[in-house]
Amino acid sequence: MKNQPLEIQVNFACQHCGQKLEAKLGAEPMSIVCCSQCSKTFTVMRPAISEEILIDWENEALFQKIRAEKTQSSNSSLLALIIRVIELLTWRDKGNGQVEAIKEMRGWLIENESVPPLEELIQMDMQDRINRRDFGK
């Protein structure tokens, strides 16, 4: 008895001419209704049941968890890169620290193709440079 879908009856007015329309949903998930006055068609869908909503929420929660873990991993990787670059530019400098720091950054960029935090930093730096140039005008 629980598995049998309820018959749902939906009444609404046509958005174009105001004609009263009726749709009946039995076992079907959707129904198409045509207005007899203006010939416009409407699709009426069965409301989502609680199990479907729960599955959607579980999927969304899983997606957000994966996204958060990926962001945390990217942040840790970026922090490690910053520390390595600082080391190369300061106390571990063998005379070619800038070159080694650039190589390290290039290698990291290749491994982490699209990382939003780095893209944001580059954009901020570009805006800062543009603002400094425009300041003297």
Contacts in CASP RR format, 6 or more apart in sequence:
PFRMAT RR
TARGET T0000
AUTHOR 0000-0000-0000
METHOD contacts of the structure
MODEL  1
MKNQPLEIQVNFACQHCGQKLEAKLGAEPMSIVCCSQCSKTFTVMRPAIS
EEILIDWENEALFQKIRAEKTQSSNSSLLALIIRVIELLTWRDKGNGQVE
AIKEMRGWLIENESVPPLEELIQMDMQDRINRRDFGK
5 26 0 8 1.000
5 27 0 8 1.000
5 46 0 8 1.000
6 26 0 8 1.000
7 24 0 8 1.000
7 25 0 8 1.000
7 26 0 8 1.000
8 24 0 8 1.000
8 25 0 8 1.000
8 26 0 8 1.000
8 46 0 8 1.000
8 47 0 8 1.000
9 22 0 8 1.000
9 23 0 8 1.000
9 24 0 8 1.000
9 25 0 8 1.000
10 22 0 8 1.000
10 23 0 8 1.000
10 24 0 8 1.000
10 25 0 8 1.000
10 44 0 8 1.000
11 20 0 8 1.000
11 21 0 8 1.000
11 22 0 8 1.000
12 20 0 8 1.000
12 21 0 8 1.000
12 23 0 8 1.000
12 42 0 8 1.000
13 19 0 8 1.000
13 20 0 8 1.000
13 21 0 8 1.000
14 20 0 8 1.000
14 21 0 8 1.000
14 35 0 8 1.000
14 37 0 8 1.000
14 38 0 8 1.000
14 40 0 8 1.000
14 42 0 8 1.000
15 40 0 8 1.000
16 35 0 8 1.000
16 38 0 8 1.000
16 40 0 8 1.000
17 35 0 8 1.000
17 37 0 8 1.000
17 38 0 8 1.000
17 40 0 8 1.000
18 37 0 8 1.000
19 35 0 8 1.000
19 36 0 8 1.000
19 37 0 8 1.000
19 38 0 8 1.000
21 33 0 8 1.000
21 35 0 8 1.000
21 42 0 8 1.000
22 33 0 8 1.000
23 31 0 8 1.000
23 33 0 8 1.000
23 42 0 8 1.000
23 44 0 8 1.000
24 31 0 8 1.000
25 31 0 8 1.000
25 44 0 8 1.000
25 46 0 8 1.000
28 46 0 8 1.000
29 45 0 8 1.000
29 46 0 8 1.000
30 43 0 8 1.000
30 44 0 8 1.000
30 45 0 8 1.000
30 46 0 8 1.000
31 43 0 8 1.000
31 44 0 8 1.000
32 41 0 8 1.000
32 42 0 8 1.000
32 43 0 8 1.000
32 44 0 8 1.000
33 41 0 8 1.000
33 42 0 8 1.000
33 43 0 8 1.000
33 44 0 8 1.000
34 40 0 8 1.000
34 41 0 8 1.000
34 42 0 8 1.000
35 41 0 8 1.000
35 42 0 8 1.000
48 56 0 8 1.000
74 112 0 8 1.000
74 115 0 8 1.000
74 116 0 8 1.000
74 117 0 8 1.000
75 117 0 8 1.000
77 108 0 8 1.000
77 112 0 8 1.000
77 115 0 8 1.000
78 112 0 8 1.000
78 115 0 8 1.000
78 117 0 8 1.000
78 118 0 8 1.000
81 104 0 8 1.000
81 105 0 8 1.000
81 108 0 8 1.000
84 101 0 8 1.000
84 104 0 8 1.000
85 101 0 8 1.000
85 104 0 8 1.000
85 105 0 8 1.000
88 97 0 8 1.000
88 98 0 8 1.000
88 100 0 8 1.000
88 101 0 8 1.000
88 104 0 8 1.000
89 97 0 8 1.000
89 98 0 8 1.000
89 101 0 8 1.000
94 100 0 8 1.000
109 115 0 8 1.000
109 118 0 8 1.000
112 118 0 8 1.000
END
